[in-house]
Amino acid sequence: MKAIAYIRNDLPADDPQSLIDVELPVPEPGPRDLLVSVRAVSVNPVDTKVRRGAATTTPRVLGWDAVGTVAAIGSAVTLFKPGDEVYYAGALTRPGTNAEFHLVDERIVGTKPATLSDAQAAALPLTTITAWELLFDRLGVPEDGGTGQRLLIVGAGGGVGSMLVQLARNLTGLTVIGTASRAETVQWIQDLGAHHVIDHGKPLTEELARIGLPQVDMVASLTHTGEHYAQIVQALAPQGKLALIDDPATLDAVPLKSKSISLHWELMFTRSLFETADMARQHELLNRVSRLVEDGVLKTTLADHYGKINAANLRRAHAMLESHKTRGKIVLEGF
């Protein structure tokens, strides 16, 4: 089967050897696995982090988001059958989705939204799971709850932010404040439903004061947490909550003490990484999101289509992600 892989992790994304086209055997499903014929994928910051940070001696296939058709199933599979159309985000410890065929545990797979194209659906899984778990599991906001409280989303124009804005606006009563620094991203966040958009290129506390909301109850810091940390702590109200998904070099929790601010990490791979007892929650979550999409409550965050799934187009997508100038998601489709 066709696949895209890396061998060297010391190359910039635009180097022709940073990602290469390869031929690999079609894998055999284990007991709870689906063998999926992949039709579309999207790229995420984790793709670039692994490519640059994880050494390998054999070709390693990246990619986590995928849309495709179930081609075969393992002996213990109960949730899907061959021919089903699915979407999912895969597992960090297994080969990735940038291949014609891919194995995935059925417990982290959902039924593809019927109203979306393959490309539109491929934009959703990883960032939607991350945003959902961050909002409802980590910050503990109940659905239809949060009225009278304020959520600040730092980096609201990216893939996770684009879903978090929608979830918070449509499924809770929170006042949603997003951050952006470019005009096109400001418009993107407004179109997704944010009540306010402020400039994270300026001090967050000054920007919040400008819109008349000097303190917030919760912060979802999705990028550059280390850069904004002091301002975030200042902006949070006493007994507020801080959730983050990025990887600051260090994070000193001591400044949180005087305000009794709680700290929450979100990694959507945790359930699959440890095969937690509630691993199938991600299957349920993705099916719920499919229904919300089909009902018009949520919409795709697809922003750019980079063509076919091959090494050249994936190198271009990785380079764009590393520029930190993306909005929404980049998707590739077909081999």
GIQUIQUI-V677891 format. One record per residue. RES is the residue in one letter. SS is DSSP state (hx for helix, st for strand, lp for the rest). Layout:
res: <RES RES>
ss: <SS SS>
This chain:
res: <M K A I A Y I R N D L P A D D P Q S L I D V E L P V P E P G P R D L L V S V R A V S V N P V D T K V R R G A A T T T P R V L G W D A V G T V A A I G S A V T L F K P G D E V Y Y A G A L T R P G T N A E F H L V D E R I V G T K P A T L S D A Q A A A L P L T T I T A W E L L F D R L G V P E D G G T G Q R L L I V G A G G G V G S M L V Q L A R N L T G L T V I G T A S R A E T V Q W I Q D L G A H H V I D H G K P L T E E L A R I G L P Q V D M V A S L T H T G E H Y A Q I V Q A L A P Q G K L A L I D D P A T L D A V P L K S K S I S L H W E L M F T R S L F E T A D M A R Q H E L L N R V S R L V E D G V L K T T L A D H Y G K I N A A N L R R A H A M L E S H K T R G K I V L E G F>
ss: <lp st st st st st lp lp lp lp lp lp lp lp lp lp lp lp lp st st st st lp lp lp lp lp lp lp lp lp st st st st st st st st st st lp lp hx hx hx hx hx hx hx hx hx lp lp lp lp lp lp st st lp lp lp lp st st st st st st st st lp lp lp lp lp lp lp lp lp lp lp st st st st lp lp lp lp lp lp lp lp lp lp st lp st st st st st hx hx hx st st st lp lp lp lp lp lp hx hx hx hx hx lp lp hx hx hx hx hx hx hx hx hx hx hx hx hx hx lp lp lp lp lp lp lp lp lp lp lp st st st st st lp lp lp lp hx hx hx hx hx hx hx hx hx hx hx hx hx lp lp lp st st st st st st lp lp hx hx hx hx hx hx hx hx hx hx lp lp lp st st st st lp lp lp lp hx hx hx hx hx hx hx lp lp lp lp lp st st st st st st lp lp lp hx hx hx hx hx hx hx hx hx hx hx st st st st st st st st st lp lp lp lp lp lp lp lp lp hx hx hx lp lp lp lp lp st st st st lp lp lp lp hx hx hx hx hx lp lp lp lp lp lp hx hx hx hx hx hx hx hx hx hx hx hx hx hx lp lp lp lp lp lp lp st st st st lp lp lp lp lp hx hx hx hx hx hx hx hx hx hx hx hx lp lp lp lp lp lp st st st st st lp lp>
